[in-house]
Amino acid sequence: MGSARTIQVNVRMIAATHRDLATMIREHEFREDLFYRFNVFPIEIPPLRERREDILPLVNHFVSKFAQRMGKDIRFISRNAMDALTNAPWKGNVRELGNFMERCVILTQGNKLNVPHLEVKDSAGRKVVPVASSFREAERRVIIDALSDASGRIAGKGGAAERLGLKRTTLQNKMRRLSIGRSDYSADQYTNRIAGPQGTS
């Protein structure tokens, strides 16, 4: 600045903002000449809540990244947890999602990602919990989660029946009544983490 000699440089400047610059220019809150100086190739990226199909691959990426850093072997995320993550508003977009996934990895002890559903909030600030359409569906989800946590074991120590405080025969009767099969609680009900050295199952 202020020199009489021209100095040649080769740089590329990338500017990002979440503000509506066109409106700000009209309201004289942003310099129009400055805007046109760097508005060479504008790229508009919708907020994460408007491209929810990107949430799953981002979750996979962040879980892999943080699990590798912390030396953890995290392979799965439950369907209910993925629903909660997908339905959250993510006002802070990718950065907020990344911070939240780091917290989840810190809290995880086994190979299934621990997602504190009650910390995920919707656009109105309400806590996001997957809502069952009926009592039958709610009961079905509870049983499937218990079977998943027990690696499919129904009876015995640590089995789904023990986790639910039910007799083995009672649980089996409920499973028949609710049409719960192995495909509902096997590894297929989880989203495999696809990135990083711990991504194989």
C-alpha positions in Angstrom: 0.0 0.0 0.0 1.3 3.4 -0.9 4.3 2.1 -2.9 5.2 3.6 -6.3 6.4 0.2 -7.5 4.0 -2.5 -8.7 4.5 -5.9 -7.0 3.3 -8.9 -8.9 1.4 -11.5 -6.9 -0.5 -14.7 -7.8 -3.2 -15.3 -5.2 -6.8 -16.6 -5.2 -9.2 -15.1 -2.6 -12.2 -17.0 -1.4 -14.8 -15.0 0.6 -17.7 -16.6 2.4 -20.7 -15.1 4.2 -24.2 -16.1 5.4 -25.4 -12.5 4.9 -27.6 -11.3 2.0 -25.2 -9.0 0.4 -27.6 -7.8 -2.3 -30.0 -6.6 0.3 -27.3 -5.0 2.3 -26.1 -3.1 -0.8 -29.6 -1.8 -1.4 -29.8 -0.7 2.2 -26.3 0.9 2.0 -24.9 -1.5 4.6 -22.2 -2.9 2.3 -20.1 -1.3 -0.4 -21.2 -2.1 -3.9 -17.8 -1.5 -5.4 -16.2 -3.9 -3.0 -18.9 -6.5 -3.8 -18.1 -6.4 -7.5 -14.4 -6.6 -6.9 -14.6 -10.1 -5.5 -17.9 -11.4 -7.0 -16.1 -13.1 -9.9 -17.5 -16.6 -9.5 -20.2 -16.9 -6.9 -21.1 -20.3 -5.4 -24.3 -20.5 -3.5 -24.5 -23.4 -0.9 -27.8 -24.1 0.7 -27.9 -24.5 4.5 -27.5 -28.1 5.7 -31.2 -28.3 6.7 -32.1 -27.9 3.0 -29.8 -30.7 1.9 -30.4 -33.4 4.4 -29.1 -36.1 2.0 -25.6 -34.8 2.8 -26.0 -35.4 6.6 -25.3 -39.2 6.4 -22.0 -38.9 4.5 -20.9 -36.0 6.7 -21.7 -38.1 9.8 -19.7 -41.0 8.4 -16.8 -38.6 7.7 -16.7 -37.0 11.1 -17.2 -40.2 13.1 -14.3 -41.8 11.2 -12.1 -38.8 11.7 -12.7 -38.4 15.4 -12.7 -42.1 16.1 -9.3 -42.5 14.5 -8.0 -39.6 16.4 -9.2 -41.0 19.7 -8.3 -44.6 19.0 -11.9 -45.9 19.0 -13.5 -48.5 16.8 -16.9 -47.2 16.0 -18.8 -49.1 13.3 -22.5 -48.5 13.6 -25.1 -45.8 14.2 -28.7 -46.8 15.0 -31.5 -46.0 12.7 -33.3 -43.9 15.4 -30.1 -41.9 16.0 -29.7 -41.2 12.3 -33.3 -40.1 12.1 -32.7 -37.6 14.9 -29.6 -36.3 13.3 -31.3 -35.9 9.9 -34.3 -34.0 11.4 -32.2 -31.5 13.4 -32.0 -28.0 12.0 -28.2 -27.5 12.3 -28.3 -23.8 12.3 -24.5 -23.8 12.5 -24.4 -26.1 9.4 -21.4 -28.4 8.9 -19.4 -26.9 11.7 -22.1 -27.5 14.3 -22.6 -31.0 13.0 -18.9 -31.7 13.2 -18.7 -30.4 16.8 -21.7 -32.5 17.8 -20.3 -35.7 16.2 -17.0 -35.1 18.1 -19.0 -35.0 21.3 -20.8 -38.2 20.3 -17.5 -40.0 19.7 -16.1 -38.9 23.1 -19.2 -40.3 24.8 -19.0 -43.6 22.9 -17.6 -46.7 24.7 -18.4 -49.6 22.3 -18.6 -49.9 18.6 -22.1 -48.3 18.3 -22.1 -44.5 18.2 -23.6 -42.9 21.3 -25.9 -40.1 20.1 -27.5 -38.1 22.9 -30.8 -37.6 21.2 -32.1 -35.1 23.8 -29.3 -32.7 22.8 -30.5 -32.5 19.2 -33.0 -29.7 18.8 -35.3 -28.7 15.9 -35.7 -25.3 14.4 -38.1 -24.2 17.2 -35.5 -25.2 19.8 -37.4 -28.3 20.8 -35.5 -31.4 21.6 -35.6 -33.9 18.7 -36.6 -37.5 19.6 -37.8 -39.9 17.0 -41.6 -39.9 17.5 -43.4 -43.2 17.1 -46.7 -43.0 15.2 -48.4 -45.3 17.8 -47.9 -47.2 21.0 -47.3 -50.3 19.0 -44.6 -48.7 17.0 -43.0 -47.3 20.1 -43.0 -50.7 21.8 -41.5 -52.2 18.6 -38.7 -49.7 18.5 -37.8 -50.3 22.2 -37.6 -54.1 21.6 -35.6 -53.7 18.4 -33.1 -51.3 20.2 -32.8 -53.8 23.0 -32.1 -56.7 20.6 -29.6 -54.6 18.7 -27.7 -53.7 21.9 -27.7 -57.4 22.9 -26.3 -58.3 19.5 -29.4 -60.3 18.7 -29.4 -62.4 21.9 -32.8 -62.8 23.4 -32.1 -64.8 26.5 -29.3 -65.1 29.0 -27.2 -62.5 30.8 -27.1 -59.3 28.9 -29.8 -60.5 26.5 -32.7 -58.4 25.3 -35.2 -60.1 27.7 -33.0 -59.2 30.7 -32.5 -55.6 29.4 -36.2 -55.2 29.1 -37.1 -56.9 32.3 -39.2 -59.5 30.5 -39.3 -63.3 30.5 -37.8 -64.9 27.4 -41.2 -66.3 26.3 -42.9 -63.0 26.9 -40.4 -61.2 24.7 -40.7 -63.9 22.0 -44.5 -63.5 22.0 -44.2 -59.7 21.6 -41.7 -60.2 18.8 -44.2 -62.4 16.9 -47.1 -60.0 17.6 -45.0 -57.0 16.4 -43.6 -58.9 13.4 -40.0 -58.4 14.5 -37.5 -60.5 12.6 -33.7 -60.8 12.6 -33.4 -58.3 9.8 -34.9 -55.7 12.0 -32.2 -55.9 14.7 -29.2 -57.3 12.9 -26.3 -55.1 11.7 -28.4 -54.3 8.7 -30.4 -51.8 10.8 -27.3 -49.8 11.3 -25.5 -47.5 8.9 -21.9 -48.8 8.5 -19.2 -46.1 8.9 -17.6 -46.2 5.5 -14.5 -44.0 5.9 -11.2 -44.6 7.6 -9.4 -47.7 8.8 -12.1 -48.6 11.4 -14.8 -48.5 8.7 -14.8 -52.2 8.0 -17.2 -54.4 10.0 
